[in-house]
């Protein structure tokens, strides 16, 4: 082969595709589909966990607000008791 070959002669694709090549391509395609399915399942599980935790976060925020109101009420009661003495 000379260094001055035209681009069309520098490489070529064989017309014979072996059974091993076909099986390899099918196996890679199946593996990609399985991987994509498992990734989608993991994302689905994470979304479900996130939704469950958002409910807990909302309840926690409500409890915190209630605690603030309770503390304010307690402070008012203490001030009234201190003023009565």
C-alpha positions as CSV (number, residue, x, y, z in Angstrom):
1,X,0.0,0.0,0.0
2,X,1.3,3.4,-0.8
3,X,1.0,6.5,1.3
4,X,-0.8,8.3,-1.5
5,X,-3.9,6.1,-1.7
6,X,-7.2,7.8,-2.4
7,X,-9.7,7.9,0.5
8,X,-12.0,5.4,-1.1
9,X,-9.2,2.8,-1.1
10,X,-7.8,3.4,2.3
11,X,-10.4,1.2,4.1
12,X,-13.3,-0.9,3.2
13,X,-16.2,-2.7,4.9
14,X,-16.5,-6.3,4.3
15,X,-19.8,-7.5,2.9
16,X,-19.7,-10.6,5.0
17,X,-21.2,-10.2,8.4
18,X,-20.6,-13.1,10.7
19,X,-23.2,-14.6,13.0
20,X,-21.0,-13.5,15.9
21,X,-21.2,-9.8,14.9
22,X,-25.0,-10.1,14.6
23,X,-25.3,-11.8,18.0
24,X,-23.0,-9.2,19.6
25,X,-25.1,-6.3,18.2
26,X,-28.3,-8.0,19.5
27,X,-26.7,-8.6,22.9
28,X,-25.6,-5.0,23.2
29,X,-29.0,-3.7,22.2
30,X,-30.7,-6.0,24.7
31,X,-28.3,-4.9,27.4
32,X,-28.9,-1.2,26.6
33,X,-32.7,-1.8,26.9
34,X,-32.3,-3.6,30.2
35,X,-30.1,-0.9,31.6
36,X,-32.6,1.8,30.5
37,X,-35.4,-0.1,32.1
38,X,-33.6,-0.4,35.4
39,X,-32.6,3.3,35.3
40,X,-36.2,4.2,34.8
41,X,-37.3,2.0,37.7
42,X,-34.7,3.6,40.0
43,X,-35.9,7.1,39.0
44,X,-39.5,6.0,39.7
45,X,-38.5,4.8,43.2
46,X,-36.7,8.0,44.0
47,X,-39.7,10.0,42.9
48,X,-41.9,8.0,45.2
49,X,-39.5,8.5,48.1
50,X,-39.4,12.2,47.4
51,X,-43.2,12.5,47.5
52,X,-43.4,10.6,50.7
53,X,-40.8,12.8,52.3
54,X,-42.5,16.0,51.1
55,X,-45.6,14.9,53.1
56,X,-43.4,14.5,56.1
57,X,-41.7,17.8,55.5
58,X,-45.1,19.6,55.3
59,X,-46.2,18.0,58.6
60,X,-43.0,19.0,60.2
61,X,-43.4,22.6,59.1
62,X,-46.9,22.6,60.5
63,X,-45.6,21.3,63.8
64,X,-42.9,23.9,63.9
65,X,-45.5,26.7,63.3
66,X,-47.6,25.2,66.1
67,X,-44.6,25.2,68.4
68,X,-43.9,28.8,67.7
69,X,-47.5,29.8,68.5
70,X,-47.5,27.7,71.6
71,X,-44.2,29.4,72.7
72,X,-45.7,32.8,72.1
73,X,-48.8,31.9,74.1
74,X,-46.6,30.7,77.0
75,X,-44.6,33.9,76.9
76,X,-47.8,36.0,77.1
77,X,-49.1,33.8,80.0
78,X,-45.7,34.2,81.9
79,X,-45.8,38.0,81.3
80,X,-49.3,38.2,82.7
81,X,-48.4,36.1,85.7
82,X,-45.3,38.3,86.4
83,X,-47.4,41.4,86.1
84,X,-50.0,40.1,88.6
85,X,-47.4,39.6,91.3
